[in-house]
């Protein structure tokens, strides 16, 4: 080994510490420390094995045999052994040998160490199995927690959707949102049930804005709002012409649409104009123009100096007294005045149209508040009826012509057909019960006295 060391030293493969740089010296010192520690661990293990080995027994011992093996020697007259007299007593010498490790004890130690290692490996596998089991249990717990949360969210979402749908259906059935269609044509049969048709009083867009404005806590898109609409409630078509429109609303809306068409107003809805001049639409003082904050407010028209004094046209419903001639019973002709209402074209300058709109705005605000208050009050009465209370809602229907089942040709012309009045009504009771009724009369008066 010394020769190999010197050879490698001479070849330059081994360098002394003085020939190494700082980094290489540090690396070599670390390697020396590791080798030294490894050597001392090996020596310590060998000493521990030797301490466990029992002491060796001498191979050859010259000891005096026991009584059973004692050799009889001739005795002298004095009773002494002759061999003892001939030679001195031998010296007992023990030959000791170098102690050697007990191989059987080392084998037992190695077997015991191997058994311990095997036990530790088994325990490690058991620990790994338990860790995996705990991890699976945690994952299952998280999955169950997530599943329960999703189920809870879905259930709450379904519940909110059901409550929202119920509120929207109730909103569509309100008398200020839709009107009922009378007669046989107003019935829709589906699934063995009869539904009464209703026509919307405004567009879906305006009704959606109105629904959100009444309850800002409810958030719903216009498409979902339209989806929750009952199928028997729809917008009227051209054939379903509206015959009960409000004159104040129609005339004011006609002016607003004309101003919007001329790009003088941003909004085309009457309610948008009302919201721009009042603090709150549900406040009576604001709508009656008695509020100190918004009493002097008015909408802001965007007039163009280039279109000053331009003449524009719009349509309005106008009522007039028209004289007509009526033939009396004695053959004389009598001239009477009849109130007639027709849709006429009006023309004026843009400034005049803006002035007329501002003049009609206070009346329209008051009229809108009264309608809303009346509908809210009648709805409150219907919802809070007691067992001994009832709400009766009556109104006149159109006059109907009476005809014979079989008649001659001359009876078809002139005043041969008599007219009758249908006085219809609905009786509202508690718990949502209602009863419909109608009466027939030949009195053609529709005033308060006749009612």
Secondary structure, DSSP 8 states (H G I E B T S, - for coil): -HHHHHHHHHHTSS--GGGS-HHHHHHHHHHHHHHHHHHHHHHHHHHHHHHHS-----S-B-----GGG-----B-TTS-BHHHHHS------B--------HHHHHHHHHHHHHHHHHHHHHHHHHHHHHHHHHHHHHHHHHHHHHHHHHHHHHHHHHHHHHHHHHHHHHHTSTTTEEE--SGGGEEEETTEEEE-EEESS-HHHHHHHHHHH-TT----HHHHHHTS-TTEE---SSS------HHHHHHHHHHHHHHHTTS-S--SHHHHHHHH-S-TT-HHHHTT--TTTTT--------GGGTT-EEEEEEEEEEEEEEEEE-TTS-EEEEEEEEEEEEEEEEEHHHHHHHHHHHHHHHHHHHHHHHHHHHHHHHHHHT--TT--EEEEEE---EE---SS--SGGGSTT-S-EEEEEEEEEE-GGG-EEEEEEEES----STTT-
